[in-house]
Amino acid sequence: MKEAMSAILAVTEQRDGSLRKVSLEIVTAARALADAMGGTVDALVLSDGPVAGVEALARLGADQVLTATHAQFRLYHPDGYAATIAALTGSHAVVLLSATATGRDLAPRVAAKAGVGCATDVTAMGWESGKLVVTRPVYAGKALQKVRLDATPAIVSLRPNTIQPTEKPKSGSAASVTVPSFETRVTVKAIKAPAQAALDVTEAPIVVSGGRGLKDPSNFQLLEGLAAAFGNAAVGASRAVVDAGWRDHGAQVGQTGKTVSPGLYIAVGISGAIQHLAGMRTAKVIVAINKDKDAPIFKVADYGIVGDLFEVVPVLTEQIRKLRSEG
Amino acid sequence: MKLAVCLKRVPDTTTKIVIAADGKSIDESGVKFVPNPYDEFALEEALKLKEAAGAGETVVYSVGSDAAQETIRTALAMGIDRGVLLQSPGSPDGLETAKALAAELKAGGFDLILFGKMAVDDYQHQVGVMTAELLGLPCITSVAHLTVAGGRVEAEREIEGGVEVSTCSLPAVITCEKGLNTPRLPSLKGIMAAKKKPLEVKPVTLGGGTLTTLSLELPPERKAGKIVGEGPDAVPELVRLLRTEAKVI
């Protein structure tokens, strides 16, 4: 029993039968927690059939790869996923999910079924006197809250992009778990892809964001071009331009938008209102391009260029494109 | 159509955060409090749905201190029919808040219960879903487009790189995302009318929960960066720094 209760359940995510990158992050996080207390990691895969990329889970440190296969699990199934995980909470000390659209929906369901609280959107975790203690950005990152989870299981969702997947090979022995019977209250019918396949600002390693300094919605082409030159960048936006209808709200970075932690955040024509800074201050490196040398954005930027974005961005795009083509 | 909206009083998003003496909460002196911005989408959607149905009732619920009465009055000024304050200092454990709401909403006979997708103070994204679980109701979260017809809900929620289309039957719980609608501002007439609308105050005792807040701290200050230069001539140096110093590209 003691051995079973030091097991950590890492809930992975798949889309279209392929493992999502956040799954690698969650297994890496679970491995670190398990190693700190001599526990084991069970990676859970929920799907309607084989999932491409699951072999990576053992490399990242899964002792077991549990597959929960059900005909209705091609897409996210809120009730079925929650029932499956709830059936495993009794044998796991910690249940780790990603703070993605799926994980944010799923973690509270599992917690309510288990009758315990859950800590969401966590950016750091560790053990203190045998209890899990997590750090959560609150007030959109304007403050950091340390929370102890007193009950078992400890249910936690980890914010994407806060941990680098790291190889720590374990056996990853395969086992299937029984999907319990469940009542389908919500049916996910389909996923509509956007007109252009684009990276989400919360998951992209590089985010290029624009604000009112772009002057016209059509000028976001400049940022699309810069993002394309990087090849792994998403285009974000300030609240001002989202409220003006220039960009979709899904791209908004800030307290009433998304909180992002990319490796590189480039703020173009964004003055840096407090609610915007709240959404991006955890980026590893921040670059600001703004014509106003007194703009607050320069106070948080690691590197700034004071100048006309319409002159600076095309030159930057060209240089990045050249750099990327040199490989 | 009978609609409930759950509302939270939160600090305005422009608030500069100062940590209180207990080291676990914010110093509220001088802080302007507002309805949680995501809850405003829920309020607006409830008002629209009642208007479209032509009949029904909208009720706003809030768990919080006495000061949340003012927040409820704002909702009433927008047009919500009546309010209920579940008076409590609150809990850091969302499940305890959900239990109080579920106990209150259970016998309400609501067709739809609306929440904001999260509160902009504690960022929990959980009270709405938990309330639905406790009530045994279907729940669709972070909804940016909603259609209610023939006793069914069709909702679109934004996911990474796409939009998930979900359906469920009524009664249901929906949590609202930005983009769902444009919340109306209270009119002067609405503000006057709100003063006379019923606002019931019910003291509740939340359980202790299973989460303990140990501390609240300001994040480490980002060290002041450098201005690389002015205009396009500074770009080569910026690219060099990003490659060799920051090593991010």
Interface residues (C-beta under 8 A of the other chain):
Chain A: L75 Y76 P78 A82 A99 T100 A101 T102 R104 D105 A107 P108 R109 A111 A112 K113 G115 V116 G117 C118 A119 T120 D121 V133 R136 P137 V138 Y139 A140 G141 K142 A143 L144 Q145 K146 V147 R148 L149 D150 A151 R185 V186 T187 V188 K189 A190 I191 K192 A193 P194 A197 A198 L199 D200 T202 E203 I206 F230 V242 D248 H249 G250 Q252 Q255 T256 G257 G263 L264 A273 I274 Q275 A278 R281 T282 K284 V285 I286 V287 K293 F298 K299 V300 A301 D302 Y303 G304 I305 V306 G307 D308 E311 V312 P314 V315 L316 Q319 I320 L323
Chain B: P11 T13 T14 T15 K16 I17 I19 I26 P37 Y38 P92 D93 G94 L95 E96 A98 V120 D121 D122 Y123 Q124 H125 Q126 V127 V129 M130 E133 L134 L137 P138 C139 I140 T141 S142 A144 E156 R157 E158 I159 E160 G161 G162 V163 E164 V165 S166 T167 C168 E177 K178 G179 G209 T210 L211 T212 T213 L214 S215 L216 E217 L218 P219 R222 A224 G225 K226 I227 V228 G229 E230 G231 P232 A234 V235 P236 L238 V239 L241 L242 R243 A246 V248 I249
